[in-house]
């Protein structure tokens, strides 16, 4: 039993440290990542504070994660304000969402690995 607790501590500590700077009073944006090949999709609330967060800290250990990766074909803004802008930075290029462009297909609908990607959202002055 003692080792189980250490396992969870070792697992949760990196996630907690990645989100440690997140102020709970900051507004959030809901982004859905989907894998159209597997049928999986997961919504996550991202702080709208302009900081870059690892995609793995939100979508790791979800239906999109397998074999050490986070695999998606598309993403969309689900809940957001009129002046919200979000970016997922990954090796495939930056993927930008805003109130005019709320849905994106990644790599022409091909599955991409977002394990090493970051996500950030902020309020823009248009």
N, C-alpha and C positions, 0 to 999 in steps of 0.2 A: 504494500500500500504506500509505503514511504517513497518508493521509486516512481509510482504513478504521479504523486504530487510534484516531484522534481521534473518529471517529463512535461507536465502541463505548465509549470513555472518557466521552464526553458522554452516552451513553445509560445507562451503568451508574452513573455518579456520583450522580444523584438517588436511585436505588434503594439504593445503598450508604449514602448519608447518611440515608435514611429508616429503614434497619434498623441504623444504626450504634450505637444505644443498646441493641440486643438482646443480652443476655447469653446466650451459648451454653449456660450451665449451667441456665438457666431451663427448667422443664417446658413442653411444648408441647401444643396441642390441634389435632386435625386437623378442618378444616371443608371440606366439599364444596359448591361452588356448581354449580348445574345450570341449563341452558337447555333446557327441555323442548320448545321449538319447533325448535331446531337439533339436539338430541340430544347436545350437548356437556356435559361435566361435568369438573371439575378439583378435586382434593384439594390442600390446602395446610396446612402446619403453622404455627400462629400461637403466638407466645410467650404463656404464661399469666402475664403480669406486670402486667396492668391498664393498660398504656399503649395509646394509640390509634395505630394504624398505617394508612396509606392502603391501601385495598383494591387499588389499582393496583400497589402494591409487591409484592403476592403474585400476583394474578390478571391483571395486565397482561401482554401478550405470551403469552397462553395461547389455547386454543380458544374461550374466552369473550370475548376481546377482538377488536373489529373497528371500523373507522372511528372510532377515538379513544374508544371506550367499552368498558365491561365489562358485558355483558348476561346477566342471569340471571332465572330464574323461581322458583327455590327454593334452599334451603340446608339442610344438615344437619350435625350433629356426628357425626363418624365415629369418632374415637378421643379419649376424654376420661376424666377422673376423675369420681367420684360428685358432687363439689362444684364442678364447673366451671360457669361462667356466661360467655357470650360475647354481645357486642352488635355489630351492624352499624348504624352511624348513617348515614342517608342522607336526601335530601330527601323521600322517601316515608314517613318516620317511622322510629323505632328498631325494629330487628328483634332480638328477644332469644331466645337458645338457653340451655338448661340440661339437667341430667340427666333432667328430667321432660318437657321439650319439646325434643326433639332434631331435629325437622324443621319447617321453615316454608315455606309457599307465599307468595311475594311478590306483593302487589297482585292477589289472587285468581287467581294463575297467569299474570298478564300479564308480559311481559318488561319489566324495569326496568334502567336504566343505573346501575351502581354506581361509575362512574369517580371521582366526587367523594366517595364514602363512606369511612368509617373502620371499622376492625374492632378490637375489644379483647376479651381474655379474661382472666379472673382466677378465683382460688379463692375461693369464697364460704363463709362460716360460716352455715349454715342454722339 
